[in-house]
Amino acid sequence: MNMKTRVPIRAICFDLGDTLIHYEGIPLNWSQHYSNALCIGMKKNNYGGDEKKLNECSKILMKYNTRAHPRNNEISAEIIFSEIASYLNIDKEQSNVLMECFYNYFQQRSILFADVEKTLKSIKDFGIKIGILTDVAYGMPNSYVLKDIEKIKQYIDVVLTSVDVGYRKPMTNGYCDMAKKLDVFPNEMIYVGNEEKDIIGANRANAISVFINRTDKKCSYGECYQYESIEEMWKKIKTKTAV
């Protein structure tokens, strides 16, 4: 397919989870890890994490689990954890500790894919702007997202999360907001992701969609291009790109 009638590519925007990073040993649906993550926060707050409390808190989290219950609008961590705090009858400070321990449980397993750093450096050296547009889990605050990209933040021009935008993919709001912040038109921007919603949203926003498929499973979501890694994507697209 032609690069959207050969419009010069001025920006490449990436999804984060399972595109640039992955959580080792953690599935896309975090539900089976709720109790372990919550237990850490409860112990740090010096109150018991008995089975009933863990089950009730897990039910609250499951209500906001977008893998089980997809939604278009985003909900902040403050709303989610204030509901948990209300059930546990804990104060704001204790709620913040619980939230921090919950996110840290998953984040300590965050790992960059091997080809990411060198590829982003090459893209940046080529003079193309780089963005990250990502849906976050359970309204994760931006401070945690920035920790995930600590090793590559020097290459990133703009980071937008679903909390910033107020909507999740495949809604086009985030793609359009990203294009504006990068000062490009959507059809001058490539969006790279690993899920169907990434591709649907990019196509709807008139961006150039790239599906990264690191699995052996053959599938297609109507993307403009499909590659096995972002390194392969950049090698192929660089030859088609005029900036």
N, C-alpha and C positions, 0 to 999 in steps of 0.2 A: 504494500500500500504506500502511496506517496505520502510524504510528511505534510498532510493537510494542505495540499497544493503548494508545497515547498515554501511555506511561510518561514522566515528565519526563526530559529529556536533561541529564545533569550533567557529561558528559565527551565529548571527541572525541579519538580516538587515530589517529595517522597512521603509515603506512609511510613510509620515507624515500626510497630510490632510485626515481626515475621517478614519485614521487608529490609530494614536496616539492623534491627536487633531481634533477639529471641530470648525467651525466658527458659533457661535450661530446666527440664523436668517439669515444666508447668504447661498444661494444655490451654487452649484458647478459652475454655470455660473453666473459671477458677473455683467453681462451687465445691469441689472435693477438698479444697485446701482452706475453706472458710474457718473451720474449727481450729486448725493449727495456727493460722494467722491471728485469729481473735484471742486465742489462749495467751499468746505472748503479751499482748496489750493488757489483758486482764491481770496477769501476774505482775506486770510492771506497775499497775495501779493498785496492787495489793488487795484485790478482791477476787473472790472465787470464780473460776470459770467452770461451774458445774454444767452437767449435760443439758439441763433444761435451758439455762441462759444461753449456752452455745447454740442450741437448736433454734431458739427464738430469734437470736441475732442473725443466724444464718438464713432464716426465713425472710427477714428484712432485706438482707443482701440479695437474696434470690429474686426478690420483687424488682430489684434494679439491675438484674443480670441481663444484659442486652443479647447474650447468646441464647438465652431461654425466652426472653421477652423483648424482641427488637422494638426500638422506638426512634422517632426522628428528632425529637427535642432532647437536649442534654439536661442532666440534673447534676447539681454540684455535690461535691463530697460533704459540704457543710449540711446540706439537707439530709443526705443519707445517714450521716453519722449523728446528727441531732436526733433522728428518729431512734437510732440504737441507744443513744445516751438517755433519751426519755424512758425507754423500756428499762434500762439498767439503773435509772435514777442516779446518774453521775453528773458531775459539773462539767463546764466547758473545758477546763484544763485537763481533766481525765479523759474527756472525749477526744481531745487533740492527741493525747498520748496513744489512745486506742487506734486512732486513724493513722498516726505515724507508724506504729508497729505493724499495722495491717499492710500498708503499702511497702514498707521496708522488707517484709517477708518475701514478697514477690520480686522486688527490685534487686535484692542481693543475688538473684539468679539471672540478671540481665547481662547479655553477652552480644557484642557486635559480631555480625557475620564477617568472615575473614577478608572478604573483598571490599568491604565498605570504605574504610579510611582511605586507601590508595585511590579508589575510584572517585570519591568525593574531591580529593585533592586534585586529581586530573581534570575533573569537570570545572573546578574553580580556576585552575591555571588556564583553562581554555577560555575563560571570560564569561561563563554562564552563571547566572544567579541560581542559588539553591534554597529551597524551602522545605519545611516539614509540615504536613497537614495530617493530624492523627486524631482518631477517636480514642478517648481515654476510658479506662475501666473505672466504673463507680465514681465518676466525676473527679478523678485523680487531679490534684492541684498541679500547676505548671512547674513548681519547684522540683517535683519528682521526675517529670519529663526531662527537665534540664539535667538532672543527675544521669539519666539514661544516655544522654548524648554528650556527656562531659568530654569524651575523647575526640569528638568530631565537631564540637560547637564552633571552632574557628572557621569552618567551611560553610556554616549555615547563616544565611541572611535573615530569614524569617521563620519563626516557629509559631504555628497556630494549632490549638487543640479544640476539640469539640466544646469544651467549656468556654473558651474564648469566643467561639462562633455562636454558640447557643443551639447548634444543630449538629447532628451526626450524619455521616455519609450513608446513603448516596444523595442526600440533599445537596444542592449545588452551592449553598451559601458559602461554605468553607473554600471551595475552589475559586469562587469569584472574589472573596475577600483576599485570598492568597495572591491572586493575579494583581489586584489593586496594590497590595503592599509591596509586591515585587516590581511594580510599575511596568507591567506587561499586559497584553491582551491574552485572554484564555487560550486562543489558538496559537499563541507564541510560547506556550508552556506545556511541557510534558508532565504527566502525573504517573508515578510509578507505585504500584501496589500489588498485593498478593491475594486480594479477595474480590469476589463479585461486586460488592458494593463500591469498592475503589474504582472499578472500571465503569460501572453504570454512572456513577456521579461525574467522573471525568468526561465521559461521552456527552452527558446531558449539559455540562458546562462548556462544551466545545473545546476542551483541552485534548491533547494527544495522549491517549491512554496506553500504558505499558503494563502488561501482566507478568509478574515474576513468578514462575512456577518451578520451585525447587524440588517438587515431588516427582514420582514416576507416573502419577496419574495424568492421563491426557484429558484436558478440559479447556474450554474457551468461553469467555464471557462477552465477546464482541469487541475485544480490545484491538487497537490499531497494530500493536506489536506484542509478541510474547517471547520471553527469554528465560533462561535457567538461572541467571544471576544478574546483579546490577553491573558487574564487570563486563559480562557479555553484552548487556544492553548498551553500555557506553561505547564499547568498541564498535558496535554496529551502527549506532545512531550518530556517533561522531563523524563518520564518513558521509552521512547524509545532511549534516548540519552546516548551515551558513550563518555566521554571526557578524 
